[in-house]
Every structure is written in structure tokens, then in C-alpha cells.
Amino acid sequence: KTVNKFKEKSFSNYIRDLRIEYVINRLKNDEKFRSYSIQAIAKEIGYKGTESFSKAFKMKTNLYPSYFIKKLNNLHKHDS
């Protein structure tokens, strides 16, 4: 009830958003994490399969995780 009232979303959506935000930050800051398979990343944050993780990630970022990682890797290549 508290999450519903103060975050204006269901508890499951709140947890999903926290998981995806964690992954986004970790992908941005951890080069090794970006080399993990999508399945390994999904399992790391508690998803049983890649499909539900990929859908949740795309809902939050408008990109599938593999494309998001590819874009990050390209950015970092240009930085060096």
C-alpha cells in the first residue's frame, strides 16, 4: 500500500523499475558486466528468463538490452 501510494505504481512495477535501473547503472559503469550474456544479466537481477527481462528493459529504455549494450560499447570505444 505504501509503495502504491507514494510511488504511484504497484509493488511489482516498483521492484521491476529498481532492477532495471540497477542494470542500467551497472552496464554504464562496469565494462565486464557489459560482456555478460543477456541471460546472465537477467539471472543476476532475479529474472528467470531473458524474454521477460528484455521486455521490462525495453519498457524502461525503449531499447532491447543487447542494443543498449552495443551503444554503450561504441561510446566507450570513441572515448579511448
Steps between C-alpha positions, in 0.01 A plus 500: 500500500782739586673444165170538316429827677842667496652361181171495311569153362441145608757323713597268215550795263704678765728196542527459122605865463759466777647191333519666158649821643764289677586323173519827305741652753708187518520469123610863472772463764619139477668399175522136606126490575434618143673185374253271683230326297150642523400178676773547763399864557134398535586231754730740689201720582248225565330436166443136411522561127631746248166578338336659805822686582535630143137618497538679834826659386344618173200646686738711710758600236326451162795276407563130533789424738726366223463823301549713813825312573615539139440876519692524829793303358511729196500806723787365706701411189476861388606626844836322491 
